[in-house]
Amino acid sequence: MTKKRPLFKPRQTGTVVSGILEDMKVPALSLLFLILFSFCRPGSVMAAPLVDEVREQLRSLLEDAAPAVELPGIRQLLVNPRLRQFYRQRNHVPAWMNNLGLTTMAHQLLDVLRASGDKGLCSDHYHLQELEPLVRYEADSLRSEVLFDARYQALIDLLLTDAYFGYAVDISGGRIPPVAGQRRKGLDRLVPYLEKALGSGQITAGLERLEPRQPGYLALRDELQRLRALSAYGGWPTVPAGEVLRPGMRDERLPVLRNRLFFGGDLQPYAAWDEKNYGPETEQAVRRFQLRHGLREDGVLGTMTLAELNLPVEARIRQISYNLQRWRSEPDSFGGRSLQVNIAAFRLDVVENGETVMSMPVVVGTPYRKTPNFSAQLRYLEFAPFWYVPKTILREDKLPIIRRDPGWLTRHHYEILSWVGKGERLLDPEKLDWSKIHADNFPGILRMRPGPWNPLGRVKFMFPNRYAVYLHDTDSPQLFDRNARLFSSGCIRVERPLDLAEYLLQSLDGWDCERILAAMNSDRTLKVDLPEPIPVHIFYWTAWVDSGGRVQYRPDVYQRDADLEIAWEKRLPQQDTAPQLAGQ
């Protein structure tokens, strides 16, 4: 992970105050003169009010083509149009200080920024490396009645404002683009939002209102805070490697295993904590752990279970942080009724008013043909569907076979629907010159006829989208017995299509189970529109809290956690030449 470089370069000698005056070319004797004779107590008649001095410095920094004061690295901060708009609208009056120094609201904001790690954010993104020493020296200067240059007071104000905007964008999910089918949350009114918060003195409460309130987000955030506290005390123990451990066996590692299961919430303390026998209580705890991590639930401590147990708590903290970011980019509500697919869990849930009323396993795309995460509206069902072969599959899978044996098409229930002319006209594959045909000049549409051989099975559930992804039945039900179900070309295969069809058509007269079965087993394609569209949300959660309050983890099968980390790091400003603050 790329480490953010601080904004200012350390000086070789001297304090912040002397460093400031060094920038201004003030001799050392002048420093002594200023300390002894410049009256900087609040209300002193001999000094201009601090706010007026800082205001002038802010105006100079933000508006002058060549600012009267040049601070190393400051120009990179000043290119933010939101920052310039904010200070212009307030006539460059500082936002976070008055004639007594930093305001209570400034300290509210600093407290929020310091606690950003508990929300899955990175405090380094909000100038804390630069702000902390500045704030400390500002406080020291007030206590000592030593002049603290207005330029650095202005810098504190700028950094705090920029940190506020950055945090507000991050906590509301605006940093990462929303998934397809969802709107970006409105972040264009952050300037008036901050002004309103400053006017009411409610900085903390205002930022809390930008954070998601979805129960799933809040529960996952609570788990993050628990794990961060656990990490501060050293994390959970590592279970030593050894032979595969099965119920009934005796092993010296069992006390450590129980301790690890306790820290994960899978085992409660009991009298036989140091017992070396693998008894029923420990077996049930291992099964609970396996179930929460998407492992085969057999109670056996094998290689995969041991590897999941021994992932450090810091890895789980990062995993939860990625998923909190996903929550922040989601809408505030998924609707009263929706279908929700979790790609990483290989599962479909039917949700009504936050409660899961139906759940089933699904098969998703391979790592080479990944199922995208997006939202759309389910509008109709299609019984006895044709399978229209996508261009990618035509090019990579089908054409090499057809060129070798054109008769393969007919034997495997494929047909070519011509592009030319009105109505449906089928082409004879035996009469085509396949040596000259490729995916880009294919003479029509390659499709497979309805039937038990069709990979779409007997019904598909259609929610039009740019990815041509939909839910459907399958001709390979045995794949649902697998633990990791990554076998499709991007579409989502459902284990119980009949149950799902019954649920979706329950409000349509005449569409009972018998009629649905007849339509599924027909050789005639039939389209049935839903009375009203139903939202479909295709998620990628690798960590979440289920309806029973259990924290679930899944492997990052598509490497999207890793991609999210890269995208998150790209949001940092590039500061390859920016020096660091004096005194850091």
Long-range contacts (C-beta under 8 A, 24 or more apart in sequence): 1-565, 1-569, 2-569, 2-572, 3-124, 4-124, 4-125, 4-129, 4-572, 4-575, 5-575, 5-576, 5-578, 5-580, 6-129, 6-130, 6-575, 6-578, 6-580, 6-581, 6-584, 7-73, 7-76, 7-77, 7-127, 7-129, 7-130, 7-575, 7-578, 7-579, 7-580, 7-581, 8-71, 8-72, 8-73, 8-130, 8-578, 8-579, 8-580, 8-581, 8-582, 8-584, 9-72, 9-73, 9-578, 9-579, 9-580, 9-581, 10-579, 10-580, 10-581, 10-582, 10-583, 10-584, 11-582, 11-583, 14-582, 15-137, 15-582, 15-583, 16-133, 16-134, 16-137, 16-152, 16-581, 16-582, 16-583, 17-137, 17-141, 17-146, 17-147, 17-148, 17-149, 19-582, 19-583, 20-149, 20-151, 20-152, 20-582, 21-149, 23-70, 23-71, 24-69, 24-149, 34-147, 35-146, 35-147, 38-147, 40-145, 40-146, 40-147, 40-148, 41-145, 42-99, 42-100, 43-99, 49-99, 50-97, 50-98, 50-99, 50-101, 50-150, 50-153, 51-93, 51-94, 51-97, 51-98, 51-99, 53-150, 53-153, 54-94, 54-97, 54-150, 54-153, 54-154, 54-157, 55-91, 55-92, 55-93, 55-94, 56-92, 56-150, 57-150, 57-151, 57-153, 57-154, 58-87, 58-92, 58-94, 58-154, 58-157, 58-158, 59-87, 59-92, 61-154, 61-158, 62-87, 62-88, 62-92, 63-88, 63-92, 69-151, 71-151, 71-155, 72-578, 72-579, 73-575, 73-578, 73-579, 74-155, 74-158, 76-573, 76-575, 76-578, 77-158, 77-159, 77-162, 78-158, 80-162, 80-165, 82-165, 82-190, 82-191, 83-158, 83-161, 83-162, 83-165, 85-191, 86-161, 86-165, 86-191, 86-194, 86-195, 87-161, 89-191, 89-195, 90-195, 94-153, 94-154, 94-157, 95-157, 95-160, 95-161, 95-194, 95-198, 96-156, 96-157, 96-160, 96-161, 97-153, 97-156, 97-157, 100-142, 101-138, 101-139, 101-142, 102-135, 102-138, 102-139, 102-156, 104-201, 105-197, 105-198, 105-201, 105-203, 106-156, 106-160, 108-203, 108-204, 109-160, 109-163, 109-164, 109-203, 109-204, 110-135, 110-160, 111-204, 112-167, 112-203, 112-204, 112-207, 113-163, 113-167, 116-167, 117-228, 118-221, 118-224, 118-225, 118-228, 119-171, 119-211, 119-221, 119-224, 119-324, 120-221, 120-224, 120-320, 120-321, 120-322, 120-324, 120-325, 121-167, 121-170, 121-171, 121-321, 122-568, 125-166, 125-167, 125-170, 125-571, 125-572, 126-163, 126-166, 126-167, 127-159, 127-160, 127-162, 127-163, 128-163, 129-584, 130-159, 130-581, 130-584, 131-156, 131-159, 131-160, 131-163, 133-581, 133-583, 133-584, 134-159, 134-581, 137-583, 161-194, 164-194, 164-203, 164-207, 165-190, 165-194, 167-207, 168-193, 168-194, 168-207, 168-210, 170-328, 171-207, 171-210, 171-211, 171-328, 172-210, 172-211, 172-328, 173-212, 173-325, 173-327, 173-328, 173-329, 173-330, 175-325, 175-568, 175-571, 176-325, 176-328, 176-329, 176-564, 176-567, 176-568, 177-329, 178-329, 178-330, 179-329, 179-330, 179-373, 179-374, 179-375, 180-372, 180-374, 180-375, 180-465, 180-466, 180-467, 181-374, 181-375, 181-376, 181-465, 182-329, 182-330, 182-331, 182-375, 183-331, 211-328, 212-327, 212-328, 212-330, 212-332, 213-332, 214-327, 214-330, 214-332, 214-333, 215-354, 216-327, 216-544, 216-545, 217-324, 217-327, 217-328, 219-545, 219-549, 220-320, 220-323, 220-324, 220-327, 220-543, 220-544, 220-545, 220-551, 221-324, 223-320, 223-545, 223-551, 224-317, 224-320, 224-321, 224-324, 227-313, 227-316, 227-317, 227-320, 228-317, 230-263, 230-313, 231-313, 231-314, 231-317, 235-312, 235-313, 235-314, 236-260, 236-263, 236-264, 236-313, 237-263, 238-310, 239-301, 239-306, 239-309, 239-310, 241-306, 244-300, 244-301, 244-302, 244-303, 245-278, 245-300, 245-301, 246-278, 246-299, 246-300, 246-301, 247-278, 247-279, 247-280, 247-282, 247-283, 247-299, 247-300, 248-277, 248-278, 249-277, 249-278, 250-276, 250-277, 250-278, 251-276, 251-278, 252-276, 254-278, 254-282, 257-282, 257-286, 257-301, 257-309, 258-282, 258-285, 260-309, 261-285, 261-286, 261-289, 264-289, 264-292, 265-550, 265-551, 266-292, 288-550, 292-550, 292-551, 292-552, 292-553, 293-552, 293-553, 293-554, 294-345, 294-483, 294-484, 294-552, 294-553, 294-554, 294-555, 295-483, 296-483, 308-553, 316-543, 316-553, 318-561, 318-565, 319-542, 319-543, 319-553, 319-556, 319-561, 320-543, 322-542, 322-543, 322-561, 322-564, 322-565, 323-541, 323-542, 323-543, 323-544, 325-564, 325-568, 326-539, 326-540, 326-541, 326-564, 334-535, 334-537, 335-535, 337-534, 337-535, 338-534, 338-535, 338-536, 338-537, 339-378, 339-471, 339-534, 339-535, 339-536, 339-537, 340-536, 340-537, 340-539, 341-471, 341-492, 341-536, 341-537, 341-538, 341-539, 342-539, 342-540, 342-541, 342-544, 342-554, 343-371, 343-373, 343-538, 343-539, 343-540, 343-557, 343-558, 344-540, 344-541, 344-542, 344-554, 344-555, 344-556, 344-557, 344-558, 345-541, 345-552, 345-554, 346-484, 346-485, 346-486, 348-471, 348-492, 348-494, 348-500, 350-500, 350-503, 355-547, 356-547, 357-503, 358-499, 358-500, 358-503, 360-494, 360-495, 360-496, 360-499, 360-500, 361-480, 361-485, 361-495, 362-471, 362-485, 362-492, 362-493, 362-494, 362-495, 363-474, 363-479, 363-480, 363-485, 363-486, 363-487, 363-488, 363-492, 363-493, 364-485, 364-486, 364-488, 364-492, 365-486, 365-488, 365-489, 365-490, 365-491, 366-486, 366-487, 366-488, 366-489, 367-486, 367-557, 367-558, 367-559, 369-488, 369-489, 369-490, 370-490, 370-558, 371-469, 371-488, 371-490, 371-491, 371-492, 371-538, 372-467, 372-469, 372-490, 372-538, 373-538, 373-539, 373-540, 374-465, 374-467, 374-469, 374-538, 375-535, 375-536, 375-537, 375-538, 376-463, 376-464, 376-465, 376-535, 376-536, 377-463, 377-464, 377-533, 377-534, 377-535, 377-536, 378-461, 378-462, 378-463, 378-504, 378-530, 378-533, 378-534, 378-535, 378-536, 379-462, 379-463, 379-464, 379-529, 379-530, 379-533, 380-462, 380-527, 380-528, 380-529, 380-530, 381-459, 381-460, 381-461, 381-462, 381-501, 381-504, 381-505, 381-527, 381-528, 381-530, 382-459, 382-460, 382-462, 382-525, 382-526, 382-527, 382-528, 383-458, 383-459, 383-516, 383-519, 383-520, 383-522, 383-525, 383-526, 383-527, 383-528, 384-450, 384-458, 384-459, 384-519, 384-520, 384-521, 384-522, 384-523, 384-524, 384-525, 384-526, 385-450, 385-454, 385-456, 385-459, 385-460, 385-472, 385-525, 386-447, 386-448, 386-449, 386-450, 386-454, 386-525, 387-447, 387-448, 387-454, 387-455, 387-456, 388-445, 388-446, 388-447, 389-414, 389-445, 389-446, 389-447, 389-448, 390-468, 390-489, 391-439, 392-489, 393-489, 394-439, 394-442, 394-446, 395-438, 395-439, 398-446, 399-437, 399-438, 399-439, 402-429, 402-434, 403-434, 403-435, 406-430, 406-432, 406-434, 409-446, 412-448, 412-453, 413-448, 413-449, 413-451, 413-453, 413-454, 414-446, 414-447, 414-448, 414-449, 415-446, 415-447, 415-448, 415-449, 416-443, 416-444, 416-445, 416-446, 416-447, 417-444, 417-445, 417-447, 418-443, 418-444, 419-443, 419-444, 419-445, 420-444, 449-523, 450-522, 450-523, 450-524, 450-525, 451-523, 457-493, 457-497, 458-497, 458-520, 458-521, 459-497, 459-501, 459-519, 459-520, 461-494, 461-500, 461-501, 461-504, 463-536, 469-538, 471-500, 471-536, 472-497, 473-497, 473-520, 484-555, 484-557, 486-557, 492-538, 504-530, 504-534, 505-530, 507-531
